[in-house]
Amino acid sequence: SDEELEWLRDLFKVDVYVGTANMGVPFVGSCMLANSNGVVVGHLTTGPEIVKIEEALGFLD
């Protein structure tokens, strides 16, 4: 919920994003590898999922 996201933002002092990878897998850590240079995602990851991931990681600034 929006309240839970706000609670997490306040608790961790970071932006919080909701998303999926690999055509809907909610555990994005099992579908991708990222560092400050870029991100590698599973082959089933859709374009909209990639955009959300890039936005969340700050690659679309």
Secondary structure, 3 states (H helix, E strand, C coil): CHHHHHHHHHHHCCCCCCCCECCCECCHHHCEEEECCEEEECCCCCHHHHHHHHHHHCCCC
